[in-house]
Amino acid sequence: MHVMSSPKFEVASMLESLPDDSSFEDIQYHLYVLEKIKRGLDRADSEGVLSDETAIRRLDRWLSP
């Protein structure tokens, strides 16, 4: 299970890490990435994850000619 901080803390931390000349588009993109990461972690918690071996087998099937 993952533990994430409050959204306000995460955004404040993200803003602190960005350069001072960041555009609104840069900030929006980073917010988008934070949300995607949160959704992925929530989904992993609720649905589980694949083992490395299973993921490699699936990729091999998809990538094999």
BALOBA-1460 file (C-alpha; in Angstrom, 3 decimals):
// residues 65
<rec num="1" residu="m" x="0.000" y="0.000" z="0.000"/>
<rec num="2" residu="h" x="1.281" y="3.465" z="-0.770"/>
<rec num="3" residu="v" x="1.036" y="6.522" z="1.414"/>
<rec num="4" residu="m" x="0.735" y="9.855" z="-0.311"/>
<rec num="5" residu="s" x="0.568" y="13.271" z="1.267"/>
<rec num="6" residu="s" x="-2.373" y="15.600" z="0.995"/>
<rec num="7" residu="p" x="-2.983" y="17.075" z="-2.461"/>
<rec num="8" residu="k" x="-2.120" y="20.543" z="-1.131"/>
<rec num="9" residu="f" x="1.246" y="19.337" z="0.185"/>
<rec num="10" residu="e" x="2.002" y="17.476" z="-3.053"/>
<rec num="11" residu="v" x="1.238" y="20.542" z="-5.179"/>
<rec num="12" residu="a" x="3.277" y="22.806" z="-2.909"/>
<rec num="13" residu="s" x="6.229" y="20.400" z="-3.112"/>
<rec num="14" residu="m" x="5.891" y="20.185" z="-6.880"/>
<rec num="15" residu="l" x="5.798" y="23.977" z="-7.216"/>
<rec num="16" residu="e" x="8.895" y="24.314" z="-5.041"/>
<rec num="17" residu="s" x="10.777" y="21.905" z="-7.300"/>
<rec num="18" residu="l" x="9.933" y="23.723" z="-10.546"/>
<rec num="19" residu="p" x="12.133" y="26.508" z="-11.909"/>
<rec num="20" residu="d" x="10.960" y="30.069" z="-11.244"/>
<rec num="21" residu="d" x="10.405" y="30.642" z="-14.958"/>
<rec num="22" residu="s" x="7.938" y="27.743" z="-15.317"/>
<rec num="23" residu="s" x="4.940" y="28.510" z="-17.490"/>
<rec num="24" residu="f" x="1.325" y="27.754" z="-16.655"/>
<rec num="25" residu="e" x="1.583" y="24.935" z="-19.195"/>
<rec num="26" residu="d" x="4.586" y="23.469" z="-17.333"/>
<rec num="27" residu="i" x="2.669" y="23.591" z="-14.056"/>
<rec num="28" residu="q" x="-0.440" y="22.081" z="-15.634"/>
<rec num="29" residu="y" x="1.609" y="19.242" z="-17.129"/>
<rec num="30" residu="h" x="3.207" y="18.454" z="-13.766"/>
<rec num="31" residu="l" x="-0.218" y="18.449" z="-12.094"/>
<rec num="32" residu="y" x="-1.421" y="16.043" z="-14.785"/>
<rec num="33" residu="v" x="1.524" y="13.720" z="-14.125"/>
<rec num="34" residu="l" x="0.935" y="13.815" z="-10.351"/>
<rec num="35" residu="e" x="-2.719" y="12.856" z="-10.888"/>
<rec num="36" residu="k" x="-1.810" y="10.002" z="-13.252"/>
<rec num="37" residu="i" x="0.688" y="8.644" z="-10.723"/>
<rec num="38" residu="k" x="-1.898" y="8.840" z="-7.940"/>
<rec num="39" residu="r" x="-4.485" y="7.017" z="-10.059"/>
<rec num="40" residu="g" x="-1.968" y="4.325" z="-10.974"/>
<rec num="41" residu="l" x="-0.980" y="3.766" z="-7.354"/>
<rec num="42" residu="d" x="-4.644" y="3.646" z="-6.292"/>
<rec num="43" residu="r" x="-5.371" y="1.121" z="-9.031"/>
<rec num="44" residu="a" x="-2.384" y="-1.008" z="-8.007"/>
<rec num="45" residu="d" x="-3.693" y="-0.980" z="-4.424"/>
<rec num="46" residu="s" x="-7.219" y="-1.975" z="-5.426"/>
<rec num="47" residu="e" x="-6.497" y="-4.391" z="-8.293"/>
<rec num="48" residu="g" x="-3.009" y="-5.638" z="-7.525"/>
<rec num="49" residu="v" x="0.010" y="-5.744" z="-9.785"/>
<rec num="50" residu="l" x="1.654" y="-8.275" z="-12.093"/>
<rec num="51" residu="s" x="4.865" y="-10.073" z="-11.256"/>
<rec num="52" residu="d" x="7.894" y="-9.220" z="-13.388"/>
<rec num="53" residu="e" x="7.752" y="-12.674" z="-14.978"/>
<rec num="54" residu="t" x="4.093" y="-12.301" z="-15.975"/>
<rec num="55" residu="a" x="4.679" y="-8.821" z="-17.392"/>
<rec num="56" residu="i" x="7.663" y="-10.053" z="-19.432"/>
<rec num="57" residu="r" x="5.653" y="-13.002" z="-20.808"/>
<rec num="58" residu="r" x="2.819" y="-10.669" z="-21.843"/>
<rec num="59" residu="l" x="5.200" y="-8.198" z="-23.477"/>
<rec num="60" residu="d" x="6.944" y="-11.025" z="-25.329"/>
<rec num="61" residu="r" x="3.608" y="-12.149" z="-26.795"/>
<rec num="62" residu="w" x="2.726" y="-8.611" z="-27.871"/>
<rec num="63" residu="l" x="6.151" y="-7.776" z="-29.302"/>
<rec num="64" residu="s" x="6.892" y="-11.074" z="-31.036"/>
<rec num="65" residu="p" x="6.418" y="-11.010" z="-34.807"/>
